[in-house]
């Protein structure tokens, strides 16, 4: 009989030794080839950034009718007023203040402005002008509200009563002072003393009585935008300045009296010298009323702000189906909203949970911020701000410990609750969860006995809608990712007007047209804030050397960029020589054969989405000046990926 062979087993000590050897080897490889691993991480994040930009472009393509008129940088002036800053380049990502405290508050000339991250990076360009759409059909929203609901595309919103505005279509301008006996339209305004510092606009006043003898409870509000030359020689751009018009009795012929408003009285600071007439735009505003208030009979121009944090508005049901007369003729009444984006670092994804399957969704960025931990600047990370509105139950709706994820129902503007609807229930059960490592969103079924996945929905009016089937409902996920990922939308103005000085917001200047201003005669200049954007020009009149009559270029697209050769204007421009190397000058009024203008119909023709991310970190200290230096040094670590598409708001925004 052969002897039994026995194989000795591996001891625990031997296993541990092998594990230690492997770990030491892996650490050694990392120490030897650190750049290789950094390249892998960098490549992965660049891929994520490109995918985020691409997804946002695709989202905007489905809503081209809702594109804003422009997205602009703003600055706080010496008097604390927020004004458009067309001199800011999109590539300038640093804060414009001069001090940052240990708690992260940015100041300028001793005046606190707010959290420094809101004035840095992508957030420099965060003021939305005129996000528009045709008033949708009214319906019941929540449990008791009725109207036309709008959920803004770029929320959450940094709500500020001074910068938030809701208004309608452009009114038609008329020159002079109308007689009381003249027939005047509701959608017309008149310009008086247009070449004087006393320039005044006249707009229709509202009646005291409505049809049927109903007392008019509404106040008419108008919004005005224009550029003007000031008494100190500077040119300033004013956007969405508002004024109210008192009600009045009708004239003997039934016409409503016109109300005169001097533009100088609207300017927050400085003295107006002259108006740039081509930039003047007037719109009638929508009047905000309380959420629990009643709609005024026959009045279309009113709205309720259901959730200022998420950007949920409810317009009067009387606004649906209304038509107005505009510069282009009769057109449907549109709502346009101007507001500040709270933070481009709050990422948004819109999707639907599948039907008949577990309610799960994989976020584009897997690494989610977690509350209670230090952020990239040494402060505790700040959660997403959400204001649910009347009857808020924030502790219920956002009970998840991170506070960096919110699931919004796009049909109602409500927030899906992450815990049980009973605010007094002492339970740790979480029904909506997010894996902070891989970004997997999971919704637990509240009622397994009902088909589909059920969830509780906190409505904008504070009521709770229980057991909502979340399958196939349009939802928007809001979340913040590590490495400070930000998805920013950049858009030039929908339309431009000619300027005879340094161009301001929504303006261009024809080089050499004003000798005192200067410029190359083949270049068309734009404000610095439009650098990198694409524009289309319908007509360009120009000449080559020796031409006795103008040539024309029709429907040409350009990219606004800084010139490579020296140019004293130091402004981004488009150059005619890119199309015709033999061009010598733009032609407006060279001789009798000139057509009287060099350029006509300049429009922004594209939308760009830029993804920024920064893996670096630092710690704010007590030295406010040193903190500014740290922030600027940290800002050198921004990585970026841009995706641009030809996408115009077109004729839907006049």
Secondary structure, 3 states (H helix, E strand, C coil): CCCCCCCCCCCHHHHHHHHHHHHHHHHHHHHHCHHHHHHHHHHHHHHHHHHHHHHHHHHHHCCHHHCCCEEEEEEECCCCCEEECCCCCCCCCCCCCCEECCCCEEEECCEEEEEHHHHCHHHHEEEEEEEEEECCCCEEECCCEEEEEEECCCCCECCCCCCCEEEEEECEEEECCCCCCCCCCCCEEEEECCCCCCCEEEEECCECEEHHHEECCCCEEEEEEEEEEECCCCEEEEEEEEEEECCECCCCCCCCCEEEEEHHHCCCCCCEEEEEEEEEEEEEECEECCCCCCCCCCCCCEEEEEECCCCEEEECHHHCCCEEEECCEEEECEEEEEEEECCCCEEEEEEEECCCCCCEEECCCCCECCCCCECCCCCECCCCCCCCCCCCCHHHHCCCCCCCEEEEECCCCCEECCCCCCCCCCCCCCCEEECCCCCEEEECCCCCCCCCCEEEEECCCCCEEEEEECECCEEEEEEEEHHHCEEEEEECCCEEEEECCCCCCCEEEECCCCCCCCCCCCEEEECHHHCCCEEEEEEEEEEECCCCCCEEEEEEEEECECCCCCCCCCCCEEEHHHCCCCEEEECCCCCCCCCCCCEEEEEECEEEEEEEECCCCCCCCCCHHHHHHHHHHHHCCCEEEEEEEECCCHHHCC
